[in-house]
Amino acid sequence: MDIVLIGAGPRGLVAAERLIERQRKSNQFDQLNIVLTDPFGIGGRVWQTNQPHELIMNTNPDQITLFTDRTDQINGPIIPGLNLFDWAQRDAADYLKEHDFDQKDKFLAEINELKSNGYASRSLFGVYLKWFFEYLQTRITQKTSLSVITEEVMAVKPISQSNEYLVETSNHELHADAVIMALGHCENKPTPEQVKLRDFAGKNKINYIYPTQPQEYDFKNLTAGQTLIVRGLGLSFFDAVAMLTTGRGGQFEPGADGYLIYRPSGKEPKIVAGSRLGVPLKAKGRNEKRNDERAQAHFFTAKWFQETQQKGSVAGDEFISLAHHEVEYVYYERLLQQKYPQIDRARLLNKFVTAKDPDEVIKHSKINASDRFNWERLMNPTKFIDDSADPQVMARYLQNDVDAAREGTKTGPMTAALEVFRDIRDVLRQVINLQLLSPDDYRENFLGQFSYENSHLAVGPPEIRIEELRALVLAGVVTLLAPEMTVDTDDQTGQFVTWSKQQPQKRHEADYLLEARLPSIKVEQSQNPLMQNLLTTELAQPHELELSDGTQFKTGGIDVDIKTEQLLVNSKPNKWLYVWGIPTESKQWFTTASPRPYINDVTFRSGDAIVDQIFKLNT
């Protein structure tokens, strides 16, 4: 049995582990040959060990693992092992000393200081992935082989009159009885605006950086004091800022007021950044939870799912209201404990859950109006503060975010509340997997409003990044524009120009422009040769929904069976070709996270389901 795994990041390694352990337990195949392919080798593109050490993860190290555990509801064997933090404490030092890594000294220093609720460098996670691959070699029996080809897969081609395939890399043709593809974010064909900006940059010999992986940003021509325009205030923005500040020798240190101050190295550029909203993502709170601890759903309950399935669907606006109430429940639970001990907390929360209109329960309670949860203030904060482009005003906003994050994920009302979308991801996935939203509501309410809220509130940077940004704003290294950022070109000066639509008189020019975001997931626009091959040969097709007006809406993802991850073409599954993870986003939801222990993680369930299919089909 020959199986090719395309992609050697966390998902590819999980698939390899599931195959090895299933074969080890069953001895089903006389010989199982597993080949991992990835042009970047083990760890894939994102988790390279030689990337800038200042780039950090945004998940705590004790909440990242590649090992299954007792909570995983899977058919394959449960093989426990070390999460990232436990590995850093126990095995990492010896492993690092035995291997030649470019940043070995930095890694050794890092593991000595790493805390369970801290944040590891991305490069250290890359080391963990390499260690895991070597661990897999110790689990192989004589009936199994595991190898790696460090090349990009260009095509998967069916072998005529068989259920077998040829997997073509730049230098190899690999025979495959099954192919499991775990691709990441891939560059897309440029949009008309990007073509315009690229051509302008080429004509004027200035610099334009497309959406791509942050560790690959090309800043070699960006000199000290030179202006850089950054479009986007998400995670990629924080990565760019880190590389251009501490990555160039700058230092943060505690200030007299208890917040960080920045000591520049003199090598920093002048960073002008903005976005539509005008503020960065909300900070991740200081973690107080065990890695098996999560908030529970109070509205999306088993009873609710049963009743909704019987009814057939849930309206999009009702879904949004219920999702909001899940967040509000935890907020009021912590708020009452912290600020309103005189209110019967259990009684009020029970009324909140059972009321036809939970908002009315809060309005008629003794909770002050100023303490009530305010979605508009949360999602459009610049409407409630003075000029957000004023460094002092923005610093106060960022300081308030830091203060809230420091309260902790079990203590702070807002911080605990913003953890809810993360904690109930699996519950929310059921709404999608059971198709409880109409295509129109799925497009507008889920992919539109809910995904936007989730991105802004629940997947932000570590709190330290917000504190650092505050220091950089006050130091004048970073200038944040007011909302509604606009980027254009100036033919007279030969430079890029940016401003806020709310303050068009404040214009900034630069000969360096960065699109600080990952490429969007649009499989039809992908420049990945394998994705193009799959679509062209009709081994795969884009995921589409038919809207109420009869039009077809392409979600951007690739179409797969949500239970088996098999590619779908005209609703027919291909039993031997599997795609899981990021390319399936929009058909599935939140496919970007690395596996988490003790939560019956979807990555282990999906990976095991794929392997389950392969073994059953070859019984």
N, C-alpha and C positions, 0 to 999 in steps of 0.2 A: 504494500500500500504506500503510494507516494503522495505526500501532502506538501503543498507549497504555501507558506505564510508570507504574505506581502505586507511589510511594515514590521519593524522590530522595536517599536515603542512598547508601552505598557500592555496594550491589547494584544499585540503579536506575541509577547512573552507569556501572557496569561493563556492564550490559545495553545502555545507550545506546552506549557505546564499541564493543561487539561488533557492534551493528547498523550503525553508521556505517562501521566498517572493512570489514565484509563487503560492504556496498553499494559502498564505494569501490573494492574489488578486483574485484567481479563485475559491477557496473552492472546487476544483475538486474532491478530495478524501474524503470519509467519515472519514477516519483516515490515516494520513501520519506519519509513524514511521521511523525516521532517526537514525541510529546507526553509530557513528564514532568509528573506531578501529585503535589503534596505540600502540605498546608496550611502547612508550615513552610518551604517553598522548598528550594533546593539545600542538601544536607546533612541534610535531614530533621529529625526531632524531637531526636535525640540529639546531633547535632554542630553546634548553633547557635553562631555566632561571638560572640554577646553573653552567653553563659552565664558563670557565675562562673569567673574565670581560674584559681582555685586547684584546680579539678577537672582531674585528669590522667588520661591513658590508663594501661593496665596492660600495654602492649606497647611495646617499644623502637621508636623512630621509623624505624630502618633495616630494620625487619621489617614495615613497613606500606606498601602501594603500591596503586595502581589500574591499573598497567600490566602487561601480559603480558611474559613473558621466555622464554628458550630452553628452560627446563625444562617449560613448560606443554604438556601432551599434548592439543592441541585441533586442530580442523579449520580454524578461522579463522586469519587472519593474525596473526603475532606482531609487536606494535608496542611496543618497549621505551620506557621513560621513567623519570622520577625518582621514587624512593621518597620518603616523607615527610621523612626526614633530608636526603637529597641536595637536595631542593627547598628545604628551610629554609636550606641552606648556599649555594645557587646563585641561585634565582629569587625567594625569598620577600621579600627586602628591597625589591626594585624593585616587586614586585606590591603589597606593603603600602603603599608610598609613593604608588602610583597610585590607590589605592582608599580609601574613607572607612569605616573600621571603628571601632566604638566603643572598642575596646581596642587601637588601633594601637600606642601607645607600649609597652604591655605585650608585644605580639607582637614588636616590633622588639628589645626587650631579651631576650625569650625565645630568639629564633633565634641571638643572639650567644652565649648560654650553653649551648644545647642540645648534648648529646653523643649519639653514635650508640647508646650503651647507657643513655641516660637515658630520660626520659619526657616527652613533649610534653603540653601542655594539650589538653583536648578541643576547646576553642575554636580552637586553632591548626589542628588537623586539619580543623575546619570551614572554615577559610580555604583549606586545601589542596584541599578538595572543590570550593569555588567556583572556585579557579584551574583545576582539572581540567575543570570544566564550560566555562569560557572556552576552554581548550585544545581541547575537542571542537568548538567552533564553528569552529576553524581547520582541522578535518579534514573539514568538510562540503563536498560537491560540489554542483553545480547541481541534481542529482537527489535531494538529501536536504535535509530541513528538521528543525530541532530547536528546540522551544519548551517553555516551562514555564508551568503554571497553578498558582498558589499557592492551591489549594482542596482540601478533603477530598472524596474520592470516596465517594458515598453508595450507589451501586448499579452493577452491571453487568447489562445486560438484553439477551437475545438478540433480534435482529431476525427476525421471522417469515419462514419460507421462505428462509432464507439461513444462511450460516456467519459472519455478521457480528454485531457487538454495539454497543450504545449504552452509553457510560460516562457516568454522571450525577454531576456535582459540584453544588455549591450554586447555581452560576450558568451551568453549561455542560452541553450534551449533545455528547459527542465520539463520532464514528464510529470504530469499531475493527475491523480485520480480525484482529487478535490483541491480547491483553491480557496483560502481564507484571506480576505483582503481587509486590512485595518489601516486605511490611509488617513492622513491628517489634513490640515488646511493646505490647499494648493492655490497657487497664483491663478487668477482669472485673466481672460482677455481684457485689455484695458477698455474702460468706458469712453464715450466721446470726450468727456471732460478730462479724463486722464491722458488721452491722446493729445489734447490741446496743451496740457501742462507739460507733458513730456517733450513735445515738439518745441515748445517755447524754451524749455530748459536747454535743449540741444542747440537751438539757434543762438541763444545768448550765453552758452557755455556756463550755465549755472546748474544747480543740483536739485533733482526731484526724486524722492524715494517713494515708490509704490507701496501699497499695503503688502506687508510680508512679515516674516518672523523677526521679532525685535533683535535677537542676538545677531542678526545678519545686517542690521542697519549700517550703511556705509557713511561714516562720519570722518573719514580720513582727511577730507578737504575742508572740514569745518574748523576754523581757527579760533583762538581766544578772542572774545569780544564780538565775533561775527554773529549776526542775527539769524536765528533759525525759527521758521514758522512751523508750528506743530498743529495739525488739525486732528482733534480727538483728545479726550481727557480720560480715556479708559486705561486698562492695564498696560497697553503698549506705550502709552504716554509716560507712565511711571518708570517703565524699563528704560526708555530713552533718556529720561532725566537722570536716572541713576548712573548710566554709562557716561553722561556728560558732566557729572559733578563728582561723586566719590570715585567714579571710574577714571577721572582725570586728576585725582589727588586731593580733592576737597574733603573737608571733614565736618561732621556734625558733633556738637558737644552740648552738654546740658547748660541751659541758661539760668540766670538768677530767678526767673519767673517759673521754673519747673518745666519749661519746654525747650526743645532743641534750638540752638542757633547754628548758623553755617559759617565755617571758616573757609573762604575760597582759596583755591590754589593759584588763581590767576590764569588758568587754562580754559575756563568755562566760556562757552558762547553765551549770547543773550537769547533766551528762549521766550518766544511769544506764542502762547497756546490758547486754544479755545474750542468750543463745541456749540452745538445747538442749544444745549441746556445752560452752559456757562459755568458749571461746577463739576468737579470730579465725582467719580463713583463714591458711594458711601463706604467708609472704612469697615474692614472686618473687625469685630470686637475682640477684646482680650478673652481668650477661651477659658472657660471654667468647667467645661463638661468633660466627663470621661469619654473615651472614644466609642463607647457603646451607648451613649446617652443622646436622646433626641426628643424634641417636642413632639407630642402626638396630635393628630388631627381631631378636632372637635366638631367640625361641620361636614367634612368629607369622610364620613364614617361608613362602616360596612353596611349599615342600614340605609344610609343615603344612596350608596351605589346600587343596592338591591332595588330600591324604589325607583331610582332614575333609570335603571336598565328596563324595568317593567314599563315605565312611562315612555321610554325610547330615547330621550335626549334631555339636555339641560340648555336653557337659553344662555347665550354668551354673556349678557349683562348679569345674569344670576350667578354664573360661574365666577365672574370677577368679584361680585359682592361676597360670595362665600370665601374666596381666596383672601380677600381683604379681612373678613371677619376672623379667619384663622390667625392672621397677624395681630389683629386688634385684641383677641382673647389673651394672648401671651403678654401683650403690652399692659393691659389692664390688670392682669394677674400680678405682674411685678409692681406696677404703679400703686395698687392698693396696699400691697405689702410694704412698700417703701414710704408712702406718703399719706395713706388714708387708713390707718389701723382701726379707726372707729367704725368703718364700714364692714359689714359681714361679707367677707370676700367670697366664700363658697356660695352664699345665697345669690349675690349679684351675678357671679359668673354663670351660675346655673340658669338664671333668668336670661342672661345674654345669649346663651346657647339655644334655649328653647323658645325664645320670643320670635314672633313673626317678623318683627323689625328690631334687631339688636341695637340699632342706633338710638331708638327711642328709649331703650332701657338706660343707656348712658346719659341721655339728655335729662331724664327724670331722676338721676342719681345725684348724690352730693359731690360728685367729681366736678371740679371747677372747669368752666368752659376752656380756659387756657391750657388745661392738662389733657383735654380730649385729643385722641389721635386724629391727625389732620393730614390726609393724603395729598391734598393740594400743596400744603407747605413742604411736604417731603419731596414731592416730584417736581415742584417748580419753586425752589427756595428763593430764587432771586426776586420773586414778586414780593417777598416779605422782608427784604433787607435793602439797605441803601445801595449806592453804586457798587456793584460787585467787582468792577474793574479797579476800584480803589484798593491798594495793597492792604491798608489797615482794615478795611471792611472785610475783604476776603480772608485775611488772617484770622479775624474773629470768627468767621463762619467755619474755617478749618479747625480752629481751636475748639469750638463747640462740638464738632464731629469727633475730635480726639478725646475730649472729655467723656462723651457718651460711650465711645468704644472702650475706654479705660474702665468703665463701670462693670464690664464683664457680661458674658453671654448668659449667665444665670441670674445676675443681679440687676443690671441696668434695664429699665423698661424698654427703651428703644432698641438697645443692642440685642436683647433677648428676642424682641419681636422680629427684628430683621433676619434672625437666624431661621425663622419658620419656613420660608420658601425653600431653604436648603434642607431642613429637616424632613419636610414632607414631600420631597421630590418624587419619591416612588408612588405616593398616593396620587399626586398630580399626573404622573405618567399614565395611571390607570384611566383617567378621563380621556386621554388621547388614544391609548391602545384599545379602549372599548368603543371608541368613536361616538362619544356622548355629546359632542358638539357638532352642529351642522357645518358643512364646508364653509359657508359664509361666516359663521360665528368663529370657527377655528381660525380663519384668515384674519378677521378683524379683531376679535377679542383675545385669542390666545397668542397667535404669532405676532399680532400687533401690540395691543396694550399690555397684556400680561408679560410677554417676553421682555418688553422694554422695562417694565417695572422690576422684574426679576434681575435683569442685567444691572440696573442702576443700584439696587438695594442689597442684593444678596451675593454678588460675586466680585465685590470690590477688592482693593488692595489691603494688605495688612495695615493696621493702625499706624505703624511706624512710618509708612510712606506718606500718609496725610500729615503727620507731624513734621516730616522732612520738607514736604511741599510748603507748609506754613513758613518754615525758616527760609526757604529759598525765595518765596514771595517777598518777605520782609527784607531780605538781603539784596533784592533787585535782580537776582539771577533769572527768575521766572516772572513773566508778566501774563496774567490771565485776562482775557478779553471778557466783556459783558456777553450775554447770550446772543444767539443767532450769528455765529461766526460766518464770515464770507471770505472766500479766497479767490483772487483773480490775478491777472497779469497786467503789467504796465509796459506797453511798447516803447514809451519814451525813455524810461530808465533801464529797461531790460531786466526788471526784477519782478518777483512775486509780491503781491500786496494783499494785506488782510485787514479786516475791521469787523466790528460788531454792527449789525443792522440797527441796533439800539443806540449806537454811538458812532455814526458814520464819519464824524469829523476826526476820530482818533484812528489814524491809519499807520500801519507798520509795513515797511518794505524789507525784503530779504532776498538773497540769492541762494537760499537753501529752504526747501519745503519738504516736510515729512508728513505722510499720511499715517498717523499713529493708530493703526488698527490691523487686525489680521484680515486676510482675504475673506470675503463673504462666501457662504456655501451656495454655489450655483453650479451644479455639475455640468450643465450645458455650456457654461462659459469657462470651465476649467481648462487650463493649459497643461494639465497632467496628461502625459501621453497614454497612460493606461486607461484613464477615465474616458479620454477621447476614443480609444480603441473599443472599449466596452459599448459605448453608445453607438458608434459607427457600425459595428458588426451586429448590433441589436442583441447582444448578450445582456444588456441592461437598458433601462429607460428611466427618464426623470419621473419623479412622483408628481401626479397631477390630481386635482380635485375639480369636480364639476360644480360650479356655483349655481345658485337658484335661477340666474338669468340665462343659463345654458352655456356660459363661457367656461373655458378650461383655465384653472389657476395652477401654475407650476410653482411648487413650494420652494424649489431650489435643491432639495435633496434627491437622492437616488431611491428607486422603489425597491423595497425588500419586504419579505414576510416578517412581521414584527415578532413572531414566536420563534422562527428558525433562523432568521437573518439571511435566508436564501434570496438571491436576486429574483425579482419578479419582472416578467415581460407579458403584458396583456393578462395580468393576474395569474399567470402560470409560473410556479416556482421552478428554479433550476436547482436540482438536488445536489449539484456538485460545486456550485459557485456561491460563495458567501461574502457579504460585505457588512461590516458592522462599524459602529463608531461615527465619526464626524461626517462622512459623506451622506449618512442617512438622516442627518438633522432635518427637522420639519416633518418627516414621516414619523420619526421618533423625537424625543425631547431630551435635551441636556446631555449630549453624548460626549462632552469634552472632558469630564472629570476623571481623574485617576481613581482606581479602586480604593474603597474605604473599608476598614475592618468593622466587624460586629454590627452590620446593618443589613445583611442579606443583599449585598451590593449588586446592582444591575450588571456590572461588568462581568462578575463571576457567573451570574445566572445566564447571561447571553453567551459567554464563551463556552460554558458547559453544555448549553443547549445545542450549539453548533457541533461540538464534539459528539454529543449524544446522537445527533442525526447521522453523522458520518459512520459511527459504529453500528447503528441500527440498520442503515442502508446496506451495510456490507456483512450482515450476519449470515 
